[in-house]
Amino acid sequence: YKRAYKLLDDRYYKSAVSDFEKILDYKDSKEKINVAKFEYVNAYKNNRDQTTLSYLEELVEINYTGAKEIYDEIYSWKVEYLGAKTSEDGKEYFAKVSKKDTIYMHFKLQGGLPNGGTTISYKTEYPDGSTDYEDVAETWYSGVTFWVRFWNNSRCKTGKLTLTFYDGNGNEIGSGTVEITN
């Protein structure tokens, strides 16, 4: 028990879980297992780690305080807007782009369960007020970066061009906006 407790204090959470599991009937070992599991997932928040997933599923099942919030934080799909470029592989991102340029809005998909994927869809809101919806048929995985291109589009007048993304369940997961100038 003392060794397991020291492992927990020293932040060797997986080892602490293992040692506490060997003495389940001693003092508060059962509760310390949950503490060690929670501290592990809270310290690393790694959505690619099977141990994190296993620990979080167990903690969520028993309604352990804070576990559901961490689960949602690391496994919910998110799209991060990286910025707009004027070429597919340009080095610089711009907050404003001329309507005369081809516009590449770059994004990164994050989240999901280990080895899990999602389909995505997005809504485009053009400066002229019109909108389009697009479903992307293939399954996408965490860490993928992608861009959406606009060129010679009569609706790309000056103003804001916004893309809003949705996961396979229709949940909004992120957006990005670029200002289009003359």
Salt bridges, closest charged atoms under 4 A:
ASP10 OD2 - LYS6 NZ 2.72
ASP19 OD2 - ARG3 NE 2.71
ASP19 OD1 - LYS22 NZ 3.76
GLU58 OE1 - LYS37 NZ 2.16
ASP72 OD1 - LYS68 NZ 2.72
GLU73 OE1 - LYS45 NZ 3.51
GLU125 OE2 - LYS123 NZ 3.81
ASP132 OD2 - ARG155 NH2 2.46
